[in-house]
Amino acid sequence: MKPRVGQTLSSTVDTTTVIVVRAPQQEVTLTCGGAAMVDLRAGGESGNGVSDPAWMTGTLLGKRYADDGLGLELLCTKAGDGALAVDGALLPVKGAKPLPASD
């Protein structure tokens, strides 16, 4: 799938929902809980995936998950039990930017 900015993706194995904030130029495989994520607005089916217990570490509401090497960033709008991954690699939570000194 080639994600696009603003696209809403949903997990097929749990309640996780994300919005694409930054999208890579190439095609990638986005998964949650070991199963492919779908765009319900584009006719994807929900609830038909099979979860992999190794990928059930959870997502956090309001956190951004990013892979800077690919140029991918996702915002979690609904938390769930599955972990987000791109092309088989776990997507880490994006760290906060340090604030400038106020001296």
C-alpha positions as CSV (number, residue, x, y, z in Angstrom):
1,M,0.0,0.0,0.0
2,K,1.1,3.5,-0.6
3,P,-0.2,5.6,2.3
4,R,-1.2,9.2,1.7
5,V,-1.3,12.1,4.2
6,G,-4.6,12.4,6.0
7,Q,-5.5,8.7,5.3
8,T,-7.2,6.9,8.2
9,L,-6.0,3.3,8.7
10,S,-7.6,0.8,11.0
11,S,-6.3,-2.5,12.5
12,T,-8.1,-5.7,11.5
13,V,-7.3,-7.4,14.8
14,D,-8.0,-4.8,17.5
15,T,-9.3,-1.2,18.0
16,T,-6.2,0.6,16.8
17,T,-6.8,3.5,14.4
18,V,-4.1,5.9,13.0
19,I,-3.9,8.9,10.7
20,V,-1.0,9.2,8.3
21,V,0.8,12.5,9.1
22,R,3.8,12.0,6.8
23,A,3.8,9.4,4.0
24,P,6.8,7.8,2.2
25,Q,7.3,8.0,-1.5
26,Q,7.4,4.2,-1.9
27,E,5.0,1.4,-1.2
28,V,5.1,-0.1,2.3
29,T,3.4,-2.8,4.3
30,L,1.7,-1.3,7.4
31,T,0.7,-3.8,10.1
32,C,-0.9,-3.8,13.5
33,G,-0.7,-6.9,15.7
34,G,0.9,-8.7,12.8
35,A,-2.0,-8.2,10.4
36,A,-2.3,-5.6,7.6
37,M,-4.0,-2.3,8.3
38,V,-6.9,-1.2,6.1
39,D,-8.5,2.0,5.0
40,L,-12.2,1.5,5.9
41,R,-13.2,4.5,3.8
42,A,-11.7,2.8,0.7
43,G,-13.7,-0.4,1.2
44,G,-11.3,-2.4,3.4
45,E,-12.9,-5.0,5.7
46,S,-12.5,-4.7,9.5
47,G,-12.2,-7.6,11.9
48,N,-10.9,-10.2,9.4
49,G,-7.2,-10.3,10.4
50,V,-5.4,-12.9,12.5
51,S,-3.2,-11.4,15.3
52,D,0.3,-12.6,16.0
53,P,0.9,-12.8,19.9
54,A,4.4,-11.5,19.4
55,W,3.1,-8.2,18.0
56,M,0.5,-7.6,20.7
57,T,2.4,-5.0,22.8
58,G,-0.1,-2.1,22.3
59,T,-0.4,1.4,20.9
60,L,-0.9,4.6,22.9
61,L,-3.6,7.2,22.2
62,G,-2.2,10.5,21.0
63,K,1.3,9.2,20.4
64,R,3.1,9.6,17.1
65,Y,4.9,6.5,15.6
66,A,7.6,7.3,13.1
67,D,10.3,5.9,10.8
68,D,12.4,8.9,9.8
69,G,14.4,6.8,7.3
70,L,11.2,6.1,5.3
71,G,9.6,9.4,6.0
72,L,6.6,7.8,7.6
73,E,4.7,9.2,10.6
74,L,1.4,8.0,12.1
75,L,-0.8,9.6,14.8
76,C,-2.7,7.1,17.0
77,T,-6.3,8.3,17.3
78,K,-7.7,5.1,18.9
79,A,-5.5,2.9,21.1
80,G,-5.4,-0.9,20.9
81,D,-3.5,-4.0,21.9
82,G,-1.5,-4.5,18.6
83,A,1.9,-3.0,17.9
84,L,2.5,-0.9,14.7
85,A,5.1,-2.1,12.2
86,V,6.2,-1.1,8.8
87,D,7.7,-3.7,6.4
88,G,8.2,-6.1,9.4
89,A,10.0,-3.6,11.6
90,L,8.5,-2.2,14.8
91,L,7.5,1.5,14.6
92,P,8.8,3.3,17.7
93,V,7.1,6.1,19.5
94,K,8.4,9.4,18.2
95,G,10.2,11.4,21.0
96,A,9.3,14.9,21.9
97,K,11.3,17.8,20.5
98,P,13.5,19.4,23.2
99,L,12.4,23.0,24.0
100,P,14.9,25.8,23.7
101,A,16.5,27.2,26.8
102,S,14.6,30.1,28.3
103,D,17.6,31.9,29.8
